[in-house]
Amino acid sequence: MIKVENLSKRYTSVFAVDNISFHVPGGEILGFLGPNGAGKSTTMKIITCFMPATSGSVSVGGFDVFNDSIKARRIIGYLPENVPLYTDMRVNEYLLFRSKIKDVPRRERKSKIGECLDLCGIVNVQDQIIGTLSKGYRQRVGLADALVHDPKVLILDEPTIGLDPNQIRQVRGIIKNLGEKRTVLLSTHILPEVEMLCNRVIIINKGKIAAEDTPANLLDIVTASSNLSLEIKGDSKKVEEVLKTIDDVEYVSNRITAKRDLQKEKILPNTSGKDEVNTFDIECKKGVDAREKIFNAMVQNKFIILEMKKRAASLEDIFYHITTKEEGVR
């Protein structure tokens, strides 16, 4: 349904998107991940005909987005990161206005708007002025706008950004239902969201595709290694330096935690020094249990181990593993 071939977007000498290719078949929810500035939003803007490319080709539903952009737009529903709404209009008035712009046939407008109001859970606010709605409801109005012309393809750029946990759960449920009948390209920074919703994942870094597979297969990349969580008392920089000298340790990530008063179990502000408490996420070599070496190294350097345990791999581990590996971080 979406076909991207050798796509590049260059700004002077900098490539925001650098010769990427991928396909999204009909009925799939594809997670599109990457650090800030990786090229996700630029790619999505090109696919939705919002922005021209420097080179390459993109087609949606068989229509070239550069030469047949009007036909392509008719089958695309786009929810940008910052939803542009007319805040002085009522919800139903806005959706009627948008349905006219999108050439929804007159006889179908009422039913299509009603379906979108119901699907997005905004029937109860349809008569309210958009400017009076919460961010969560505005996000739903934007999603209803993207759906009002019944598109075959949905492009969602950070659809749950800025929402509270309850709103996030509700929007996720809507997206999951939509994916049963439509092709969805979903960009998000919330990695559990991808694990729950997506059939396949693409990780883009510095304008290039760094990984592409199902969440389960990508997890195998990390689960092939031994992942540990180490909570330790000692100077964080010195602890990290020692961990990186251990042969069986491949990657170390310092998760700064609050300093704890162990006697009173009271959370105190974190301070640097020998009494500092930090949590380190550690990735070891494939098939290696490095716990004994780590224990001995910590004891030799007089660091106090508060906790060391194996950690189940997550999509966050994959993201960190792939993006830092490309940058040469150990």
Protein Blocks (a to p, Z undefined) as FASTA:
>chain_A
ZZcehiacdehjacfbghiaddddehiacdddddehilpmmmmmmmnopaccfbdcddee
hiafklmmmmmmmmpccddfbdcddfkbcfklmmmmmmmmnopafklmmmmmmmmmmmno
pmmmmmpcfklpcfklmmmmmmmmmmmnopabdcdehklgoiafklmmmmmmmmmmmmmm
pccddddfblklmmmmpmbdcddeehiafbdcdfklmmmmmmmpccdddddeddfklmmm
mmmmpmklmbdcddddddddfklopacdddedjkbccdddddddehiafklmmmmmmmmn
opacfbdcdddddfklmmmmmmmmmnopZZ
